[in-house]
């Protein structure tokens, strides 16, 4: 094999991988935003789950992408671990479609696919047409690259060293290891299976050796999901364990069968003159049979994952962290289902933030009524306020990272609305801290509010608690009726503020309230009014998100 053949091999590999990426990107852009709707219709029924997983993977032609999406859904709470089992099983079936397409051997029309696809991308403006063009162009480039690799590897048929290397793969351990490593490096079983098919077409590896490499490729494809689970919740990590368990069990079963029975010869007899189809058929058989064998034991796979990765006692601790959003470094890594995962994760994280804000507002008013510094209560409020600031920063940064990669305008607007919601919640938290400081000033300067003023503070507390409950309810399950109640509550806060100010002036004129206490009370009323304004802003943001559904 000379330098020209080697460079041609690298060029063909580059085109093959790039064509695979182009085709997947086009399919993801065309279908990715529908993933959430498909999954929302998912039930606990295992058959439907497998079919959904197979359908999604057949559409996007990447089991890794589907599994990474499932990891995100489990981490965000959109999917249970048991539902994830069926999706993963289906994904392993759906990924075999790519190998079957390659086995069709359409190199002759590949340049035509590439030309039509590129022409659609360059000359037409419709985003939908662009996505279709990307799919066609990717398919064409994939086959052109595959053809280049095949031509470049022809001299290897006469290379004793290369033939010796290929025959070593008849050793199950070496073949499985080679398949695992190569697939883990390129992070695509579809691509690695396609390259294996190219070797088979060139007569460089027989099915009896290729089967073990193929089994290892099924394990190697799990690396993408493993990487995606870094920094996620425990259930998301268990999802990757289930994915690994499925392929390891399948590999163990099929390796034993191939060593004991002539399974490879039997599969080869289906298409004796088409080595690419032989590998594609074995790939399909592996995943379909493994799914059928493990389908009744999905619950046991979940138990196994929980056994391998049990709950930690400190998982529910109050260490400052994001619970529903993966670390920022992963914000741009997930392509398929990114919008659905991100929006649900952001919503649940914002709900946590809103709960903390609600607690601090209630405590702030309580501090004023007690007119006591209560060091423990004050410290808890300060720690919670720091946590609120942390969540605001992290959620906002996550949204900033991911919204730049969001192609769907409606989803981008929803993310922007959540970005603004975080700012309003953080400002309400600041007003709660102001209330805490007023309580400290009352204590420091030995000031007292009148009984009438204290009664009004209690009313303000009740009104704020009611309004913030409407906010958390709306974040949980928004409705126009809740939005109307938020609007009414904000108007009520404005009316109460005006009424209480008039009563305050009346008390000051009658000498029932000192000037210093009156100034502090006036500040309390200002914060009360501003809290109402921010609550209305949040309600309007949630209405905007609702209208974009």
N, C-alpha and C positions, 0 to 999 in steps of 0.2 A: 504494500500500500504506500504510494508516493505522497509527497506533500500536497499535490493537487487534489488527490482523493480525500486526504484528511481535511483540507479546507472546505471541500465540497460537502463532506460529512457534517462539519460544524455549521456550515451555511444552511444545509437542509434541516438540521436539528433546530437551528434558530427559527427558520420559517415554520417548521412544524409546531413548535411551542408558541410562537407568536400567533399563528393561525388559530390554535386552540384557545389562546387568551382572547383574541378578537371575537371568535364565535361565542365564547362564554360571556364576554362583556355585552355583546349585542343581545343575547338571550336574557341576561340579567336585567338590562335596561328595559327590555320589552316586557318582561314578566315579573321583575323583582317587586314592584309596588303592589302586585296582586297576591304576594305570598301571605301577607297578614290575613286577607279576606279568606284565603283557602284554609289557613290554620284556624281561623275563628270558627269555621264550620266543623272542625275536627272534634270528634267525640272520643270517649274512652274505648270505643270499639277497636279491637286490634286490627281487624281486616281493613277497616277504613283508614286507620293510621298508616298501615303498610302501603296501601294504594296511594295515599296522599304523598308519602315520602318518595315512592317510586315516580309518581307523576312530576313532582317538583324537580327531582334530580334528572329525570328524562328531559325536562324543559331546559334546565340550565346546564346539563351535562357535566355535573361535578358533584360527586358525593361529599367531597371535602367542604365545598361551599354550603351544601345543605346541612351538614353536621355542624359546621361553624355557626350557621344561622340558628340551629336548634340549641346549641350551647348558649347563644345570646338570649333566646326566648326563655329557656329554663332559668337563666340568671336573672332575667327581668321579671319572672313570675308569670309570664304569659302562658307557660306550658308546664305541666307536671312532669316529673321524672319518668313516670310510667308511660305517658303519652310519647315522650321522647324515644322510648325503646322502639315503638312501632315505626316512627318516622325514620329512625336510623336503619332498621331492617329494610324498609322500603327504599331508602337511599342507596343501599348496597345493590339492590336490583336495578334501580334506575340508571346507575352509572355504567351498566353494561351496554347501554344503547350506543355509546361512542364507539366501542369496539365493533359492534355490529355494523355501524355506518362505515367504519374504515374497511371492514371485510367486504363491503359492496364493491370496492375496487373501481372507483370512478375517476381515475387519473386523467382519462382522455378528455373529460369535460371540466376538469378542475380549473383550467385557465379561464373558461367561460364564466364559471361561478365567480372567480376573482374579479374579472372585468365588470360583470354586472353589478357586483357589490360595490366596487370602488366608484363606478359611474353613479350609482345611487347616492353615495356619500358626498361626492364632489359636486354633482349638478342639481340635486334635489334638496329642498330646504326642510321638508317635513321631518320632525324628530322620529316619528314612527318609521318612515322610509329609511332614515339613517340607521336605525337599529336593525332593520331587515337587511340593509346593505352590509352592515357590519357582520351579520351572521353569514351571509353568502360569501363575502370577501374572506372571512376567516376560514370557512370551509374550503374555499379554493386554495388559499395559501397553505392550509394544513396539508392537503393532498400533494401540492407542488413540492413542499418541503419533504414529505414522506417519499416521493419519487426520487428527489435528489439524494436522500439518505440511502435509498435502495441501490441507486446507480453507484454511489461512492463506496458502498460496502461490497460490491461485486468482487474486487481483488481479494477480499478477506477469505473467500471460499478456498483459496489456495494457500492461505497462511496456516501453517501447522500450529503455531503458537495460539492463534485466535481460536482455531477449531478445538485445540486442547482445552482452552479456557471454557468454551461453551459446553464441552462434554462433561466438565467437572460439575456443571449445574445439575447433572443427573443425581448427584448426591443431594438428598433433600435439604440437609442443614445448610449447605453452601448456596443452593438455589434460593431458598427462603431468605437467607441473609442478604444475598445480592439484591433480590427484589425489594426487600425492606429498605435497604440503604439508598438505592437509586430513587425509589419513590419518595422517600423522606426528603431527599435533596431537592427534587423538582416539585414536591408537594402536589402531585396530581397523578392519581392512579390511571386516569383516562389517558394521559400523555405517556406514562411509562408502559401501559399496555399497548398503546399504539406503536411505540418504539420496538417493543417485543414482537409485535406483528410484522414490523419491517424486517427484523432479523429473520423471522420465520419465512417470509416471502423470498428473502435472498438465499434461503437454504442453509443459513448459518446456525440454526438451532432447531431441533426437532421438538415435537409436542411432549415427548417423554421427559425431556429436560426442562422445557418451557413451563410445564405445569407448576413446578416448585417455585420458580421465579414469580409466576403469576400469583401463587398463594402468598408469597412474601410481599408482593405489591399491595395486596389487600390490607396487610398489616401496616405497611409503610404509609399508606394514605391517611392513617389516623393522626400523624404528626401535626397536620394543620390544625385539627381540632384541639389537640393537646396544647399547642402554642396559644390558640385563641382562649383557652380556659385559664391561662395564667392571670392571676389577680382577680378572678371572678369568685362567686360564691361557691359553697361546697357542693350544692346540687349541680351546678354547671360543670364542675370537675368530675362529678360522678357520671355525667353524660358521656364524657370522653372515655371513662373507664368502661362503660357499657359498650361503646363503639369498639374499643380495643378487645374486649372480651368476646364480642360477636365474631370478629375476624380471627382471633387466636383460636377459638373453639372450632370454627369452620376449617381453619388451616390444619389443625390437629386431626380432625375427622378425615378430610380429603387426602392428607398426606398418608395416613394409615391405609386408606382404601387404595390409593395409587400404588403403594408398596406391596399390597396383598393381592390386588386384582388388576387386570389390564384395562383400567378405566381410560387411560390416555389413548390406547389403540381403539377402544370402542367409540370414543368421541371423534377421533380422527376419521373413522369409517363413515361418519355422517357426510363429510365433505372431503374426500380423499385428495383432491387436487387443489384444495384452497387452504393453505396453511394459516392465513390470516383469519379465516372463518373458524378454523379449528380452535384457535386461541380464544376468539370471541365466544364461541359456544361453550368452551370450558369455563370461561369467566362467568357467563350467564348461569351455567349449571351450578357452579360453586355458590353463588349468591342466592339463587332461588332455593336450592336444596337446604342450605344453611338456615335460611329464613324459615322454611317449612319445619325444619327440625327444632328450631329454637322458639318458634311462635307460641307454643303452649307454655314456655318457661320464661316469659317476659318478666313476670313478677319475681322470679328467682334471680334474674340478672340484676334487677333493682336492688334486691337484698344483698347480692354479692358486692355491688358497688358501695352500698352503705357499710358493709362489713370491712371492705378494703379502706374506705374513707369515712370513718364514723364522725358523728357530730363532736364538736369541741365544746367544752364547758364554757369557754370564754367567748363563744361566738356571739352571744347576745349582750356582751359587755358594751360599755359606753365609750370605747376608744373611738376617737374621731376618724371617721371613714365614710366612704360612699358604699352603700349597701346594694343598690340596684344598678348602678352604672359601673361598667368595667373601667379599669384605669385608662387615663387619657391616651396613653401610647397605643391603645388598641382602637381608638376612635375611627381611624381610617382604614382598618384592616378588613372589616367585614363588608362585603359588597351586597350580597343577596340578603334582602330583608333588613338592611341597615335602618331604613326609616321606621319600620314597625318596631324593631328592637329598641332603637334610640328613643322614639316618642314614648313608648310604654315605660322604659327605664327612667326617663326624665320626669314623666308624670308621677311615678311612684316616689322618686327622690324628692320632688317638690312637695308631695304630700307629707313626707317626713319633716321637711323644713317648715311647712305650714303648722304641723302639730306642735313643733317646738316654739314657734312664734306665738301661737295661741296660748301655750302654757306660760310664756314669759309675760304676755300682756296681762293675763289674769293675776300672776304673781306681783306684777308692778303695781296694780291697783290695790292689791292686798297689803303691800308694804306701806302705802300711804295711809290706809285705814288703821293699820296697827301703830303707825307713827313710831316705829322702832327699827333699828338697823338690822336686827336679827341676822347676825353674821353668816350663819349657815344658809339661810334663804338667799341672802345677797350673793354669796359665793356661787350657789347653784345657778342663779340667774346670769351671773357673769360668764360662767362656764358654758351655759346654754347659748348665750349671745355669741360667744366665740365660735361655737359649733355652727350657729346660723350663718355667721360670716364665712366660715369655712365652706359650708354647703353652697352658699351663693357664689363664691369664687370658683369652686370645682364644677358645679353644674353649668355656670356661665362659660367657663373655659371649654367644657365638653361640647356645649352647643356651638361655640365659636369654631371649634375644630371640625365638627361634623357637618355643619350647615354649608361650609364652602364646598363640600363634596356631594351635596344633595342636588340631584338633577330635577327632582319633582318639585315644581314651584309651590304647590299647596303644602307639601310636607315641610319645605323650607320656611314657609310663613308660620306654620304651627310651631316649629322650633324657635323662631324669632319671638313668637308670642310667649313661649315658656321662658325665654331669656328675660323678657320684660317682667314677667310674673315674679321671677326670683328677685329682681331689683325691688319690686314693691313689697315683697315679703321681708326682705332685709331692712327696708326703711321702717316697716311696722315694728320689727325687732328693735331698731334704734329708738323708736318712740317708747317702747316698753322699758328700755334702759333709762330713758329720761325720767320716766315715772319713778324708777328705783332711786335715781339721784335726788328727786324732789323729796322723797321719803327721808333720805339721809340728811338733806338740808333742814327739814322740819325738826329732826332730832338734834342736829348740830346747833341750831340757833334757838332751840326750845320754843318753837312756834306750834300753834294748834289751829286746826280748821274748826269752824263752828259745826254744831250738830247738823244744821241744814246742809252745809257743804259736804260733810261726810256722807250724808244720805244721797246726795247727788253723785258723789264718787262711786257709791255702790251701784247706782243706776247706770253710770257710765261703764262700770265693769260688766254688768249683766248685758248691756247692749253690745259691747265689744265681743264678749264671749259668744253671744247669739250670732253676730255678724260673721265672726271667724269660723263658727261651726258651719254656716252656710257655705263658706269658702271651701272648707275641707270636704263637705258633702258634695260640692260641685266638682272638686277634683276627683272624687271617687266615682261619681255618676252624674254628669252634667245634665241639666234640663232647663228649658226656658222658664219654667215655674221658679226654679231656684234662682235664676238670674233676676227675675222680677222681684223676688224677696230681697236680694242683695241691693237692688236699686232702692227699694222702699226703706231698707235698713239704713242706707247711707243718707237718705233724705231725713230720716228720723234722727240720725246723729247730728246733722246740721241744725235741725229744729231744736234739739236738746241743748246744743252748744249755745245757740242764741238765747234760749230761755234761761239757761243757767248763768250766762253773763249778765243778763238783766237783773236776775236775783242777787248776783254777787255785788253789783253796783248799789243795789238797794241796801244790802247788809252793810256795805262800807259806809254809806251815807248815814246809816243809823248807829254806826260805831260798833256793830256786832262782829266786825272782822278787822284785824290789824292790817296796816299797809303792806308789811313784809309777807304775811300769810296770803293777802289778797293777790300779790304779784305771783307767788308760787301757784296759787289756785288758777290764775289766769293762764299760766304756762300749761297746767294740766289740761285745761279746756282746749288749748291750741293743739296739744298732742292728740287729744281725743278726736278732734275734728280731722286732723291729718290722717289718723288711722282709718277713719271712714272714707277719706278720699282714696287712699291706697287700696282699700277693700273694693271700692267701686272699679278702680283700674284693673284689679285682678278679675272681677266679674266680667268686665268688657273683654279682657284677654281670653277668658275661657269661652265666651260667646263667639269670639272670632275663630278659635280652634274648632268649636262645634260646627260653625257654618262652613268650614273647609272640609268637613268629613265627606 
